[in-house]
């Protein structure tokens, strides 16, 4: 399917769909959970927020970096880590977990088959209520679902922790640059899209090993697991140095779903993602929404309170 033949939403429908959702939302979380530590926090945050989030499924996204030997290996490790987090939380009636793409897309017209993409399609078509697909990794699973069944854009909203702010000089950042075809498809497809920028917004969500230890260690199994990860898996990032802090990027996407006042956003015309990971702008393109700020204190106060409520 070429860019000119994507199904379209008119401006009025698009703006209505981009309005912050009132009430509880149907949601899928698409996550590269073993990539580092922020996905684990985001997953737990979503599971602990049933007042706003009806989490229907969790899907494992591919990743390829120092923590995996291939995109497929990253996806498999993420799948196992999702199950591990749910076990540590002792989640009752846990949502089903699905394996995602084992490779990245090679073009807009060649979706990567996976359980995850098929489940996104099924859930988008199964109700008149829109499906919020919150993607906090490479967006291969979501883009593949759209490429396979383009009509789902009429009944879904993609919330993506991926690019940098629209004014940032480059979009060459992990969640975008892993899969250019999938990333550019999301911008071109006309799907209602909310972007939570990494640099410029989510980058405010800094925390430290000292804060994690003080707020979470010893409170329950998950809190201690999170503390141990900061003192173990992330020594490569410099956590033993005085003054070191870590961004929990992916928490921003869950925070937006919970309360847009914590994460104010604005409507713009969707940029074009160039192959060199820069943006071009065209005022004739469809609308999208992009977060412009985040209240770090309110988000962490809510997150830590919910994490501390888990039983020992």
C-alpha positions in Angstrom: 0.0 0.0 0.0 1.4 3.4 -1.0 1.3 6.5 1.1 -1.3 8.0 -1.2 -3.7 5.1 -0.6 -3.8 4.9 3.2 -7.3 5.2 4.6 -7.9 8.6 6.0 -9.6 10.3 8.9 -11.0 13.8 8.2 -9.6 16.6 10.3 -12.6 16.8 12.6 -12.6 13.1 13.3 -8.8 13.1 13.9 -9.0 16.0 16.4 -11.8 14.3 18.3 -9.8 11.1 18.5 -6.7 13.0 19.8 -8.7 14.5 22.6 -7.7 13.1 26.0 -9.9 10.1 26.7 -12.5 10.5 29.5 -13.1 7.4 31.6 -11.4 4.0 31.3 -9.5 3.1 28.1 -9.1 -0.2 26.3 -5.3 -0.6 26.1 -2.5 -2.8 24.7 1.1 -2.2 26.0 3.8 -3.0 23.4 7.1 -3.1 25.2 10.8 -4.2 24.8 10.8 -5.0 28.5 14.3 -6.4 28.8 16.0 -3.6 27.0 16.8 -1.7 30.2 14.8 -0.8 33.3 12.2 1.8 32.3 9.8 -0.7 30.6 9.5 -2.7 33.8 8.3 0.4 35.6 5.9 1.3 32.9 4.4 -2.2 32.8 3.9 -2.2 36.5 2.4 1.3 36.4 -0.1 0.2 33.8 -1.1 -2.9 35.8 -1.5 -0.9 38.9 -3.8 1.7 37.3 -7.1 -0.1 36.7 -9.0 3.0 37.5 -8.0 4.3 34.1 -6.5 1.4 32.1 -8.2 -1.7 31.0 -5.1 -3.6 30.0 -6.3 -6.2 27.4 -2.9 -7.5 26.3 0.8 -7.0 26.6 3.0 -7.6 23.5 6.7 -8.1 23.4 8.6 -5.8 21.0 12.0 -6.6 19.4 15.2 -4.8 20.3 18.8 -5.2 19.4 21.6 -3.7 21.5 24.2 -4.7 24.1 21.5 -6.6 25.9 20.5 -9.0 23.1 22.2 -10.8 20.2 19.4 -10.1 17.6 15.9 -8.5 17.4 14.4 -11.9 17.9 16.5 -12.6 21.0 15.5 -9.2 22.4 11.8 -9.9 21.8 12.1 -13.4 23.5 13.9 -11.9 26.5 11.2 -9.2 26.7 8.5 -11.8 26.6 10.0 -13.6 29.5 10.6 -10.4 31.5 6.9 -9.4 31.1 6.0 -12.7 32.7 8.6 -12.2 35.4 7.2 -8.8 36.3 3.7 -10.1 36.5 4.9 -13.0 38.7 6.7 -10.6 41.1 3.6 -8.6 41.3 1.4 -11.7 41.9 -1.1 -10.2 39.4 -4.6 -11.7 39.6 -6.4 -12.1 36.3 -3.2 -11.0 34.4 -3.7 -9.9 30.8 -2.5 -12.3 28.1 1.1 -11.8 26.8 1.9 -12.2 23.1 5.2 -12.6 21.3 6.0 -10.0 18.8 8.2 -9.5 15.7 11.4 -11.4 15.3 12.8 -8.9 12.8 12.3 -5.4 11.6 10.2 -4.3 8.6 11.8 -4.0 5.2 9.1 -1.8 3.6 5.7 -0.2 4.3 4.0 -3.0 2.4 5.7 -6.0 4.1 4.4 -6.5 7.7 6.3 -8.8 10.0 3.9 -11.6 11.1 3.5 -12.1 14.8 1.0 -13.0 17.5 1.3 -9.4 18.7 0.3 -7.8 15.4 -2.6 -10.2 15.0 -3.8 -9.5 18.5 -3.7 -5.7 17.9 -5.8 -6.2 14.8 -8.3 -8.4 16.6 -8.7 -6.0 19.6 -9.0 -2.9 17.3 -11.8 -4.6 15.4 -13.6 -6.2 18.3 -15.2 -3.1 19.8 -16.6 0.3 18.9 -14.5 1.8 21.7 -11.1 2.9 20.4 -8.1 0.8 21.3 -5.1 2.7 22.8 -1.9 1.0 21.7 0.8 2.3 24.0 4.2 1.5 22.3 7.4 2.0 24.3 9.9 0.3 22.1 10.6 -0.2 18.4 7.1 0.1 16.8 7.4 -2.9 14.5 4.5 -4.8 16.0 2.1 -1.8 15.7 3.2 -0.8 12.2 2.9 -4.4 11.0 -0.6 -4.6 12.3 -1.5 -1.4 10.4 0.3 -2.6 7.2 -1.6 -5.9 7.4 -5.0 -4.4 8.1 -5.0 -0.6 7.4 -8.7 -0.1 8.4 -7.8 -0.5 12.0 -6.6 3.1 12.1 -10.3 4.1 12.3 -10.6 2.5 15.7 -7.3 3.0 17.5 -4.9 5.6 18.9 -1.2 5.0 19.0 0.6 6.5 22.0 4.3 6.2 21.3 7.3 6.9 23.5 9.7 7.0 20.6 11.0 10.2 18.9 12.5 13.3 20.3 10.7 16.6 20.5 9.8 18.0 17.0 12.3 20.8 17.4 15.2 18.4 18.4 17.9 18.4 15.7 17.8 14.6 15.2 15.3 11.7 15.6 18.1 9.2 15.6 17.1 7.6 18.9 16.7 4.0 19.8 13.0 3.4 19.5 12.9 5.2 16.1 16.2 4.2 14.5 15.9 0.5 15.1 13.1 0.2 12.4 13.0 3.1 10.0 10.2 1.5 7.9 7.9 1.0 10.9 8.7 4.4 12.3 8.0 6.3 9.1 4.8 4.2 8.5 3.4 5.3 11.8 3.8 9.0 10.7 2.5 8.4 7.2 -0.4 6.0 7.8 -2.8 8.5 9.3 -3.4 6.6 12.5 -4.3 8.9 15.4 -0.9 9.4 17.0 0.2 10.8 20.4 4.0 11.2 20.7 5.8 11.3 24.0 9.2 12.8 23.1 12.3 11.3 24.7 14.6 14.3 24.7 12.6 17.4 25.6 9.9 15.7 27.7 10.5 12.2 29.0 14.1 13.2 29.7 12.7 15.1 32.8 11.9 11.7 34.5 15.3 11.4 36.2 15.7 9.3 39.3 18.6 7.9 41.3 19.6 4.6 43.0 19.2 6.4 46.3 15.6 7.5 45.5 14.7 4.0 44.3 16.2 2.4 47.4 14.5 4.9 49.8 11.1 4.6 48.2 11.0 0.9 47.0 13.6 -1.4 48.5 12.2 -3.7 51.0 8.6 -2.6 50.4 7.8 -5.8 48.4 9.3 -8.2 46.0 9.0 -5.9 43.0 10.4 -2.9 44.8 13.5 -4.8 45.8 13.9 -6.2 42.3 13.8 -2.7 40.9 16.5 -1.6 43.4 18.6 -4.6 42.5 18.4 -3.7 38.8 19.7 -0.2 39.4 22.6 -1.6 41.4 23.3 -4.4 39.0 22.3 -4.2 35.3 23.0 -0.5 35.1 26.5 -0.3 36.4 27.6 0.1 32.8 25.7 3.4 32.7 27.8 4.9 35.6 25.5 4.4 38.5 28.4 4.0 40.9 29.5 7.6 40.2 28.4 10.4 42.5 25.6 12.5 41.0 24.5 9.8 38.5 20.8 9.6 37.6 18.7 7.5 35.2 15.8 8.5 33.1 12.7 6.2 33.2 11.6 7.3 29.8 8.7 4.9 29.2 6.9 5.9 32.3 5.9 9.1 30.5 3.6 7.2 28.1 1.6 5.6 30.9 1.5 9.0 32.7 -0.1 10.6 29.6 -2.9 8.0 29.5 -3.6 8.5 33.3 -3.6 12.3 33.4 -2.9 14.7 30.5 -2.6 17.6 33.1 0.7 15.9 34.2 1.8 15.7 30.5 0.4 18.6 28.6 0.4 18.3 24.8 -0.4 20.2 21.7 -1.8 19.3 18.3 0.5 19.8 15.2 0.7 18.6 11.6 2.4 15.2 11.4 6.1 15.5 10.3 7.7 13.5 7.6 10.4 11.2 9.0 13.4 11.3 6.6 15.8 8.3 6.1 18.5 10.3 7.8 16.2 10.6 10.9 15.4 14.2 10.6 12.0 15.8 10.2 10.5 17.6 7.3 7.3 19.6 7.8 4.3 19.9 5.5 1.2 21.8 6.7 -1.1 19.8 4.4 -0.5 16.6 6.4 -2.9 15.1 9.0 -2.8 16.1 12.7 -1.1 14.4 15.5 -0.5 15.3 19.2 2.8 15.8 20.9 3.6 16.2 24.6 5.4 19.4 25.4 6.2 19.0 29.1 5.9 16.6 32.1 5.4 17.2 35.8 8.1 14.9 37.1 7.0 15.2 40.8 3.4 14.4 40.3 4.2 11.4 38.1 6.7 9.9 40.5 4.5 10.5 43.5 1.7 8.5 41.9 4.0 5.8 40.6 5.9 5.2 43.8 2.6 5.3 45.9 1.1 2.5 43.7 4.3 0.4 43.7 4.5 0.6 47.5 0.9 -0.7 47.8 1.9 -4.1 46.4 1.9 -6.8 49.2 5.2 -8.1 50.5 
